[in-house]
């Protein structure tokens, strides 16, 4: 009877290769692996052909699924190799770490403590790395362990090294770590008691000295006495290489999972194979890369390793050689290499037989039926909602988004209009498995869960915009059972909403719903009556809602007026448009309206042809009269011109009025108004600013030539031109016009 300890680094290909050789030589009949004891029943799935790493063990509290922990495995993880060996050779495998049923309670208590560790306990390997002349632990361990071939002596060396370190640092100060090691020793005693002949223990290298000598069983039992326990569920979930870069579960992550997978798959001349992959990648993206680049980069990497007294080039030497030879010291190709090769994003797969909540099973069945494979990298999905299969895909994505699982993110595509087209970007994240478990409290199927959640949100919502946005979401997700209750709620809240901003904010979402109705075969007649009532109330409230508004509130209301105007246009209803324009005109012509909002109302009326240029010029002249305070005029101009300077550039009457008003301002007043005017002009497009600058320069020249026949002082008139050039961003035009 013998116990063999194999101290490893989690996700280490060198440790994994040496462990596989050691297990083959030992042929153990029992393997104990550092991991949660609740996952023992899931270990046999490691031999299933459809369980393809990267994958992770997910353990969560059914009462609160957001309290969860992941134990990830890559194909080069030593623990995964132990699982595979046990499955292929019929050896019994158990997880020997402290069960998460206890650790969840311990973790909550530990979070309330401010545990302090000295430097060496916080990162003990860093001291050895520095002593060996390395700047970081990752590079040192990579050269010492991960790049070596199979070595049965490796684990003895690791045990000796960790023993020396732990003798230096003393026992762990972390109470959870002490309990974990006590549980591991208890698991070893249990296996020995059962008469196992050859016991292999695969654990983190740091724990080996604590397991090599077993204290009395009573001392460990005392450490574990009285632990609180929670109910825990476990399952396998897909994982990604990108997530392997994060510390989770084992508390260990890797910086370059793609590089480690490369080391695992290419035992000999890994550096040369890596450089060849770099060249292939660059050529795939039409970048210069040849066999000569590969040869030169390999020579440079070997030279760097020799200069640093290292046995072979590591990732640092290879990346420096790639930067110098392939990238010509440019960061752009390096970013591509880091994304495609260092991380090499991949998503594992899990068989259907793995235990899962009904909601997750329903989602997986729909993904399979609609032929929407789950992938970790970003993929584009272009949907034509007139096709039934595409419409079902859209409904699936909208329902998942409602449940807080944003597998797809809808994109806005320029040049594509109408309600029959959707563009999505899909990327599956491992955390979505937890989100689906958490959402399962709403229902066992995707439709029932989304409907129940929508009904709950409708009951909790208290403002009209919240309800109308929810209505849009419900119809996009085709949750017809939730429509009628929500409609009643909208009518109830709408009759009690006097605030103009809330009425205007509710309109865009409802109008969008009316547009979606034809694409999604939804009856929206009842909703149309709600829109009619809300729009009528908004038109009545608008002239009065613009009065007595503070500047900050006016800025918020400005965006709501713009969005509501676009919604009214989408309705394409003449009666609604006429009532809306009448309300805007009442607000635009009232002296009591906030000038910013009055200016925007005038802008909308001018753009839509309700005001001709002469009427707009009269209103502008009135607002720019000497009786109006300059700051009020500037606010009005901001509302009238914000977003586009086309009206000012193409209308001579408007230009002359604004230009004359600017010239009439005293220096101190103009300086005070300049930030506000600059903010307005900054919203113009570059061609508009250029055209306005040219007009300003031409006006300056005209002033100079007419000065002799008028009482205008040319020097004083030209004094304003630098400020105008600053305002319009056309500093070079003055030189072009005047030859200065």
RODOBA-618211 format. One record per residue (C-alpha): residue in three letters; z, x, y. Coordinates in steps of 0.2 Angstrom, whole numbers, padded with zeros to 4 digits, always signed. Last residue first. Example, Ala and Ser with C-alpha at 12.3 -4.5 7.8 and 13.67 -1.06 7.14 Angstrom:
BEGIN
Ser+0036+0068-0005
Ala+0039+0062-0022
//
This chain:
BEGIN
Unk-0226-0007+0433
Unk-0244-0014+0431
Unk-0239-0031+0438
Unk-0244-0043+0424
Unk-0241-0031+0409
Unk-0225-0023+0416
Unk-0218-0040+0419
Unk-0223-0045+0401
Unk-0212-0031+0393
Unk-0195-0040+0395
Unk-0200-0056+0387
Unk-0184-0062+0379
Unk-0185-0079+0388
Unk-0168-0078+0397
Unk-0169-0059+0400
Unk-0186-0061+0407
Unk-0180-0075+0418
Unk-0165-0064+0424
Unk-0177-0050+0428
Unk-0188-0062+0438
Unk-0174-0069+0449
Unk-0175-0054+0462
Unk-0194-0058+0464
Unk-0190-0072+0476
Unk-0178-0061+0486
Unk-0191-0047+0488
Unk-0205-0060+0492
Unk-0195-0068+0506
Unk-0202-0086+0507
Unk-0207-0092+0524
Unk-0225-0095+0519
Unk-0242-0087+0521
Unk-0237-0069+0518
Unk-0227-0075+0503
Unk-0241-0083+0494
Unk-0246-0067+0484
Unk-0229-0063+0479
Unk-0224-0080+0474
Unk-0240-0081+0463
Unk-0235-0065+0454
Unk-0218-0072+0450
Unk-0226-0088+0444
Unk-0237-0078+0432
Unk-0222-0069+0425
Unk-0213-0086+0422
Unk-0228-0093+0414
Unk-0230-0078+0403
Unk-0211-0079+0398
Unk-0214-0098+0394
Unk-0228-0093+0382
Unk-0218-0079+0374
Unk-0203-0091+0371
Unk-0214-0104+0363
Unk-0222-0091+0352
Unk-0205-0085+0347
Unk-0198-0102+0342
Unk-0186-0110+0354
Unk-0167-0112+0349
Unk-0163-0096+0359
Unk-0169-0105+0374
Unk-0154-0117+0373
Unk-0141-0103+0370
Unk-0148-0093+0385
Unk-0147-0108+0396
Unk-0128-0110+0391
Unk-0125-0092+0393
Unk-0134-0091+0410
Unk-0125-0106+0419
Unk-0111-0095+0426
Unk-0124-0082+0432
Unk-0134-0095+0440
Unk-0119-0102+0449
Unk-0115-0085+0456
Unk-0132-0081+0462
Unk-0135-0098+0470
Unk-0146-0110+0462
Unk-0162-0116+0470
Unk-0173-0105+0459
Unk-0167-0113+0444
Unk-0170-0131+0450
Unk-0187-0126+0456
Unk-0192-0119+0438
Unk-0185-0135+0430
Unk-0195-0146+0441
Unk-0210-0135+0441
Unk-0210-0135+0421
Unk-0207-0153+0419
Unk-0222-0157+0431
Unk-0233-0144+0422
Unk-0230-0151+0405
Unk-0236-0139+0390
Unk-0222-0126+0390
Unk-0208-0137+0394
Unk-0212-0150+0381
Unk-0216-0136+0369
Unk-0199-0128+0371
Unk-0192-0134+0354
Unk-0175-0135+0346
Unk-0164-0139+0361
Unk-0175-0145+0376
Unk-0167-0162+0381
Unk-0150-0159+0375
Unk-0149-0142+0383
Unk-0157-0148+0399
Unk-0143-0162+0400
Unk-0130-0148+0398
Unk-0138-0138+0411
Unk-0138-0153+0423
Unk-0120-0156+0420
Unk-0116-0138+0424
Unk-0126-0138+0440
Unk-0117-0153+0447
Unk-0129-0167+0451
Unk-0131-0171+0470
Unk-0143-0157+0471
Unk-0156-0166+0460
Unk-0159-0159+0443
Unk-0154-0175+0433
Unk-0165-0186+0444
Unk-0180-0174+0443
Unk-0178-0174+0424
Unk-0178-0193+0424
Unk-0193-0193+0435
Unk-0202-0180+0424
Unk-0198-0190+0408
Unk-0206-0206+0416
Unk-0221-0196+0421
Unk-0223-0188+0404
Unk-0223-0205+0396
Unk-0207-0212+0388
Unk-0208-0222+0372
Unk-0221-0210+0366
Unk-0210-0204+0351
Unk-0207-0187+0358
Unk-0202-0194+0375
Unk-0190-0206+0368
Unk-0182-0192+0357
Unk-0181-0180+0371
Unk-0173-0194+0383
Unk-0160-0197+0369
Unk-0157-0178+0368
Unk-0154-0177+0386
Unk-0142-0192+0386
Unk-0132-0183+0372
Unk-0130-0167+0382
Unk-0126-0176+0398
Unk-0112-0186+0391
Unk-0116-0204+0395
Unk-0108-0212+0411
Unk-0124-0210+0422
Unk-0133-0221+0410
Unk-0152-0218+0408
Unk-0152-0209+0391
Unk-0139-0221+0383
Unk-0148-0237+0387
Unk-0165-0228+0382
Unk-0157-0223+0365
Unk-0151-0241+0362
Unk-0169-0248+0366
Unk-0176-0235+0355
Unk-0165-0240+0340
Unk-0169-0259+0343
Unk-0188-0255+0343
Unk-0187-0244+0328
Unk-0177-0257+0318
Unk-0190-0271+0322
Unk-0205-0259+0318
Unk-0198-0254+0301
Unk-0204-0237+0295
Unk-0188-0234+0286
Unk-0191-0215+0287
Unk-0192-0216+0306
Unk-0174-0223+0306
Unk-0168-0209+0295
Unk-0175-0196+0307
Unk-0166-0204+0321
Unk-0150-0205+0311
Unk-0151-0186+0308
Unk-0154-0182+0327
Unk-0140-0194+0332
Unk-0128-0186+0319
Unk-0132-0169+0325
Unk-0128-0174+0343
Unk-0112-0182+0338
Unk-0105-0165+0333
Unk-0110-0157+0350
Unk-0103-0172+0359
Unk-0086-0171+0350
Unk-0085-0153+0356
Unk-0090-0157+0374
Unk-0078-0172+0376
Unk-0085-0189+0375
Unk-0081-0202+0389
Unk-0097-0212+0386
Unk-0110-0209+0372
Unk-0101-0222+0361
Unk-0105-0236+0374
Unk-0124-0234+0373
Unk-0123-0231+0353
Unk-0112-0246+0348
Unk-0125-0260+0348
Unk-0138-0249+0340
Unk-0125-0243+0327
Unk-0120-0261+0323
Unk-0139-0266+0320
Unk-0141-0250+0309
Unk-0126-0254+0299
Unk-0131-0272+0296
Unk-0149-0268+0291
Unk-0143-0254+0280
Unk-0132-0266+0270
Unk-0146-0278+0269
Unk-0157-0264+0261
Unk-0144-0260+0249
Unk-0145-0278+0241
Unk-0163-0276+0240
Unk-0162-0258+0232
Unk-0167-0262+0214
Unk-0169-0245+0205
Unk-0185-0240+0197
Unk-0182-0221+0200
Unk-0196-0216+0211
Unk-0197-0233+0220
Unk-0178-0233+0223
Unk-0178-0215+0229
Unk-0183-0220+0247
Unk-0170-0234+0248
Unk-0157-0221+0243
Unk-0163-0209+0256
Unk-0160-0222+0269
Unk-0143-0225+0263
Unk-0139-0206+0264
Unk-0147-0205+0282
Unk-0137-0220+0288
Unk-0119-0216+0285
Unk-0118-0202+0298
Unk-0123-0214+0311
Unk-0110-0227+0307
Unk-0096-0213+0306
Unk-0101-0206+0323
Unk-0101-0223+0331
Unk-0083-0227+0326
Unk-0080-0245+0324
Unk-0079-0245+0305
Unk-0070-0261+0297
Unk-0086-0270+0293
Unk-0093-0254+0284
Unk-0077-0252+0274
Unk-0079-0268+0265
Unk-0098-0267+0264
Unk-0097-0250+0257
Unk-0084-0255+0244
Unk-0095-0270+0238
Unk-0110-0258+0236
Unk-0099-0246+0226
Unk-0093-0260+0214
Unk-0112-0265+0212
Unk-0119-0247+0209
Unk-0107-0240+0196
Unk-0115-0248+0181
Unk-0132-0242+0187
Unk-0127-0224+0185
Unk-0145-0217+0187
Unk-0139-0199+0192
Unk-0150-0200+0208
Unk-0143-0218+0211
Unk-0125-0212+0209
Unk-0128-0197+0221
Unk-0135-0208+0235
Unk-0121-0220+0233
Unk-0108-0206+0234
Unk-0116-0200+0250
Unk-0115-0218+0257
Unk-0096-0219+0252
Unk-0091-0203+0260
Unk-0101-0207+0276
Unk-0092-0224+0277
Unk-0074-0217+0276
Unk-0060-0221+0265
Unk-0065-0214+0248
Unk-0052-0215+0234
Unk-0059-0231+0225
Unk-0077-0224+0226
Unk-0071-0208+0219
Unk-0064-0216+0204
Unk-0079-0227+0201
Unk-0090-0211+0202
Unk-0078-0202+0189
Unk-0080-0217+0177
Unk-0099-0217+0179
Unk-0100-0198+0176
Unk-0089-0199+0161
Unk-0098-0214+0154
Unk-0116-0206+0156
Unk-0111-0189+0149
Unk-0103-0196+0134
Unk-0084-0196+0128
Unk-0077-0201+0145
Unk-0067-0197+0161
Unk-0055-0185+0152
Unk-0070-0175+0146
Unk-0072-0168+0163
Unk-0060-0154+0160
Unk-0068-0149+0143
Unk-0085-0149+0152
Unk-0078-0138+0166
Unk-0071-0126+0153
Unk-0088-0124+0145
Unk-0096-0123+0162
Unk-0086-0106+0164
Unk-0099-0098+0153
Unk-0112-0100+0168
Unk-0129-0107+0165
Unk-0143-0104+0177
Unk-0156-0117+0183
Unk-0165-0117+0199
Unk-0173-0134+0203
Unk-0188-0142+0212
Unk-0189-0160+0213
Unk-0205-0171+0216
Unk-0208-0190+0216
Unk-0198-0194+0232
Unk-0211-0187+0245
Unk-0214-0171+0253
Unk-0219-0154+0246
Unk-0225-0141+0260
Unk-0209-0132+0260
Unk-0198-0133+0245
Unk-0180-0138+0246
Unk-0171-0133+0231
Unk-0159-0142+0219
Unk-0146-0132+0210
Unk-0145-0134+0191
Unk-0131-0130+0180
Unk-0119-0136+0193
Unk-0105-0143+0182
Unk-0093-0152+0193
Unk-0095-0169+0185
Unk-0107-0175+0199
Unk-0118-0160+0196
Unk-0119-0164+0177
Unk-0125-0181+0181
Unk-0138-0174+0193
Unk-0144-0162+0180
Unk-0146-0175+0167
Unk-0154-0188+0178
Unk-0167-0174+0183
Unk-0171-0170+0165
Unk-0173-0189+0161
Unk-0185-0191+0176
Unk-0195-0176+0169
Unk-0197-0184+0152
Unk-0202-0201+0160
Unk-0216-0193+0171
Unk-0217-0201+0188
Unk-0202-0190+0192
Unk-0213-0174+0193
Unk-0200-0160+0190
Unk-0202-0141+0193
Unk-0189-0131+0185
Unk-0186-0112+0189
Unk-0176-0101+0179
Unk-0161-0089+0184
Unk-0154-0079+0170
Unk-0140-0085+0159
Unk-0150-0097+0148
Unk-0147-0114+0140
Unk-0163-0121+0133
Unk-0170-0137+0141
Unk-0180-0145+0127
Unk-0176-0163+0132
Unk-0168-0167+0115
Unk-0159-0150+0114
Unk-0152-0152+0132
Unk-0147-0170+0127
Unk-0138-0164+0111
Unk-0129-0151+0120
Unk-0123-0163+0134
Unk-0117-0175+0120
Unk-0108-0161+0111
Unk-0099-0156+0127
Unk-0093-0173+0130
Unk-0087-0175+0112
Unk-0076-0160+0114
Unk-0081-0145+0103
Unk-0078-0138+0086
Unk-0091-0125+0081
Unk-0104-0133+0069
Unk-0117-0134+0082
Unk-0119-0115+0081
Unk-0115-0104+0097
Unk-0127-0094+0107
Unk-0126-0078+0118
Unk-0133-0077+0135
Unk-0141-0061+0141
Unk-0142-0051+0158
Unk-0147-0033+0156
Unk-0132-0027+0167
Unk-0137-0009+0168
Unk-0155-0013+0163
Unk-0162-0028+0173
Unk-0149-0029+0188
Unk-0145-0010+0190
Unk-0164-0006+0188
Unk-0169-0018+0201
Unk-0156-0012+0213
Unk-0161+0006+0210
Unk-0179+0001+0214
Unk-0174-0005+0231
Unk-0161+0009+0235
Unk-0174+0023+0238
Unk-0170+0041+0235
Unk-0188+0044+0228
Unk-0185+0030+0216
Unk-0192+0038+0200
Unk-0187+0056+0202
Unk-0172+0057+0213
Unk-0164+0040+0209
Unk-0168+0041+0191
Unk-0160+0059+0190
Unk-0145+0052+0198
Unk-0145+0037+0186
Unk-0146+0048+0171
Unk-0132+0060+0177
Unk-0120+0046+0180
Unk-0125+0037+0164
Unk-0120+0052+0154
Unk-0130+0067+0150
Unk-0124+0078+0135
Unk-0110+0090+0131
Unk-0103+0091+0149
Unk-0100+0107+0159
Unk-0104+0099+0175
Unk-0119+0111+0178
Unk-0125+0107+0160
Unk-0124+0088+0163
Unk-0134+0091+0179
Unk-0147+0101+0170
Unk-0149+0088+0156
Unk-0151+0074+0169
Unk-0165+0085+0178
Unk-0174+0089+0162
Unk-0174+0070+0157
Unk-0180+0065+0174
Unk-0194+0077+0173
Unk-0200+0071+0156
Unk-0198+0053+0161
Unk-0208+0055+0177
Unk-0222+0065+0168
Unk-0223+0050+0156
Unk-0227+0039+0171
Unk-0219+0028+0184
Unk-0226+0021+0200
Unk-0220+0003+0204
Unk-0231-0012+0199
Unk-0216-0022+0193
Unk-0219-0020+0174
Unk-0222-0001+0178
Unk-0204+0000+0185
Unk-0197-0008+0169
Unk-0207+0003+0157
Unk-0201+0018+0167
Unk-0183+0013+0166
Unk-0185+0009+0147
Unk-0192+0027+0145
Unk-0177+0034+0154
Unk-0165+0025+0143
Unk-0174+0031+0127
Unk-0172+0048+0133
Unk-0154+0046+0137
Unk-0150+0038+0120
Unk-0157+0053+0110
Unk-0150+0047+0094
Unk-0139+0032+0092
Unk-0150+0020+0100
Unk-0144+0002+0098
Unk-0126+0004+0102
Unk-0130+0016+0117
Unk-0142+0003+0124
Unk-0129-0011+0122
Unk-0117+0001+0132
Unk-0130+0003+0146
Unk-0133-0016+0147
Unk-0114-0019+0148
Unk-0113-0007+0163
Unk-0096-0009+0172
Unk-0086-0014+0157
Unk-0071-0026+0157
Unk-0054-0025+0150
Unk-0040-0037+0151
Unk-0042-0043+0133
Unk-0044-0061+0139
Unk-0054-0057+0155
Unk-0058-0042+0166
Unk-0075-0044+0173
Unk-0091-0034+0169
Unk-0093-0044+0153
Unk-0096-0059+0163
Unk-0113-0052+0168
Unk-0117-0048+0150
Unk-0115-0067+0147
Unk-0104-0078+0136
Unk-0108-0093+0124
Unk-0092-0103+0119
Unk-0082-0102+0103
Unk-0067-0114+0102
Unk-0048-0115+0104
Unk-0035-0128+0107
Unk-0017-0125+0113
Unk-0002-0135+0113
Unk+0012-0127+0122
Unk+0027-0116+0117
Unk+0043-0109+0126
Unk+0050-0093+0118
Unk+0067-0095+0112
Unk+0068-0079+0101
Unk+0053-0067+0102
Unk+0063-0051+0108
Unk+0077-0055+0096
Unk+0064-0056+0081
Unk+0058-0039+0086
Unk+0075-0032+0085
Unk+0078-0041+0069
Unk+0063-0034+0060
Unk+0070-0017+0063
Unk+0058-0004+0071
Unk+0041-0001+0065
Unk+0033+0016+0069
Unk+0014+0016+0071
Unk+0014+0000+0080
Unk+0021+0005+0097
Unk+0010+0021+0096
Unk-0006+0011+0093
Unk-0003-0001+0108
Unk-0013+0009+0121
Unk-0028+0011+0110
Unk-0031-0008+0110
Unk-0030-0015+0093
Unk-0038-0015+0076
Unk-0026-0015+0062
Unk-0033-0011+0044
Unk-0022-0016+0029
Unk-0026-0008+0012
Unk-0015-0015-0002
Unk-0009-0032+0004
Unk+0007-0037-0005
Unk+0011-0052+0005
Unk+0026-0043+0013
Unk+0014-0030+0019
Unk+0004-0043+0028
Unk+0020-0051+0035
Unk+0026-0034+0041
Unk+0010-0031+0050
Unk+0011-0048+0059
Unk+0029-0044+0064
Unk+0023-0028+0072
Unk+0009-0037+0082
Unk+0022-0050+0088
Unk+0034-0036+0094
Unk+0019-0028+0103
Unk+0015-0044+0112
Unk+0033-0047+0116
Unk+0035-0030+0124
Unk+0018-0033+0134
Unk+0025-0049+0141
Unk+0041-0041+0147
Unk+0031-0028+0157
Unk+0042-0012+0159
Unk+0033-0003+0145
Unk+0043+0010+0136
Unk+0042+0028+0143
Unk+0029+0035+0153
Unk+0028+0053+0146
Unk+0031+0047+0128
Unk+0018+0034+0131
Unk+0005+0047+0136
Unk+0009+0059+0122
Unk+0007+0044+0109
Unk-0009+0039+0117
Unk-0017+0056+0115
Unk-0011+0057+0097
Unk-0017+0040+0093
Unk-0034+0043+0101
Unk-0036+0059+0091
Unk-0032+0051+0075
Unk-0044+0037+0079
Unk-0058+0049+0082
Unk-0056+0059+0066
Unk-0067+0046+0057
Unk-0081+0051+0068
Unk-0098+0041+0069
Unk-0108+0048+0084
Unk-0101+0052+0101
Unk-0107+0044+0117
Unk-0093+0031+0118
Unk-0079+0043+0115
Unk-0077+0058+0127
Unk-0092+0055+0138
Unk-0089+0037+0141
Unk-0070+0039+0142
Unk-0072+0052+0156
Unk-0085+0041+0165
Unk-0074+0025+0165
Unk-0058+0034+0169
Unk-0064+0040+0186
Unk-0067+0057+0196
Unk-0068+0068+0180
Unk-0061+0085+0179
Unk-0052+0084+0162
Unk-0035+0083+0171
Unk-0042+0069+0182
Unk-0047+0059+0166
Unk-0031+0062+0158
Unk-0021+0055+0173
Unk-0033+0040+0174
Unk-0029+0036+0156
Unk-0012+0030+0161
Unk-0018+0016+0173
Unk-0004+0005+0179
Unk+0009+0015+0168
Unk+0004+0031+0177
Unk+0006+0024+0194
Unk+0023+0016+0193
Unk+0023-0003+0189
Unk+0030-0016+0200
Unk+0032-0034+0194
Unk+0033-0047+0208
Unk+0038-0062+0198
Unk+0032-0079+0200
Unk+0016-0075+0191
Unk+0026-0069+0176
Unk+0034-0086+0173
Unk+0017-0095+0173
Unk+0010-0081+0161
Unk+0025-0083+0149
Unk+0022-0101+0148
Unk+0003-0098+0144
Unk+0008-0083+0133
Unk+0018-0094+0121
Unk+0004-0106+0115
Unk-0008-0091+0119
Unk-0002-0083+0102
Unk+0005-0065+0103
Unk-0008-0054+0096
Unk-0012-0053+0077
Unk-0028-0061+0074
Unk-0031-0063+0055
Unk-0045-0057+0044
Unk-0046-0058+0025
Unk-0059-0047+0018
Unk-0074-0056+0010
Unk-0086-0041+0013
Unk-0099-0049+0025
Unk-0086-0060+0035
Unk-0073-0046+0036
Unk-0086-0033+0042
Unk-0093-0045+0055
Unk-0075-0049+0062
Unk-0071-0030+0062
Unk-0088-0027+0071
Unk-0084-0040+0084
Unk-0067-0032+0087
Unk-0075-0015+0090
Unk-0086-0023+0103
Unk-0104-0017+0102
Unk-0112-0034+0098
Unk-0102-0041+0113
Unk-0086-0051+0112
Unk-0076-0060+0125
Unk-0059-0067+0124
Unk-0058-0081+0137
Unk-0042-0089+0144
Unk-0039-0107+0150
Unk-0028-0117+0162
Unk-0042-0128+0169
Unk-0041-0138+0153
Unk-0025-0146+0158
Unk-0017-0157+0144
Unk-0029-0149+0132
Unk-0022-0132+0136
Unk-0036-0119+0134
Unk-0042-0105+0122
Unk-0060-0100+0123
Unk-0066-0087+0111
Unk-0081-0078+0119
Unk-0099-0075+0114
Unk-0111-0061+0119
Unk-0115-0062+0105
Unk-0125-0073+0092
Unk-0116-0086+0082
Unk-0132-0094+0075
Unk-0132-0083+0059
Unk-0114-0088+0055
Unk-0104-0073+0049
Unk-0093-0073+0064
Unk-0090-0092+0061
Unk-0076-0086+0048
Unk-0065-0081+0063
Unk-0063-0098+0070
Unk-0049-0104+0059
Unk-0039-0088+0065
Unk-0042-0092+0083
Unk-0024-0099+0087
Unk-0017-0081+0083
Unk-0025-0075+0099
Unk-0033-0057+0098
Unk-0029-0040+0092
Unk-0037-0039+0075
Unk-0028-0038+0058
Unk-0039-0034+0044
Unk-0034-0037+0026
Unk-0042-0031+0010
Unk-0048-0015+0018
Unk-0063-0005+0011
Unk-0057+0011+0019
Unk-0074+0020+0020
Unk-0083+0005+0026
Unk-0069+0001+0038
Unk-0070+0019+0045
Unk-0089+0018+0047
Unk-0088+0002+0057
Unk-0074+0008+0067
Unk-0083+0024+0072
Unk-0098+0013+0078
Unk-0087+0001+0087
Unk-0077+0015+0095
Unk-0093+0023+0102
Unk-0100+0006+0107
Unk-0084+0002+0118
Unk-0082-0017+0122
Unk-0063-0016+0120
Unk-0057+0002+0119
Unk-0051+0006+0102
Unk-0035+0011+0092
Unk-0037+0010+0074
Unk-0021+0009+0064
Unk-0021+0010+0045
Unk-0007+0002+0035
Unk-0005+0008+0017
Unk+0000+0000+0000
//
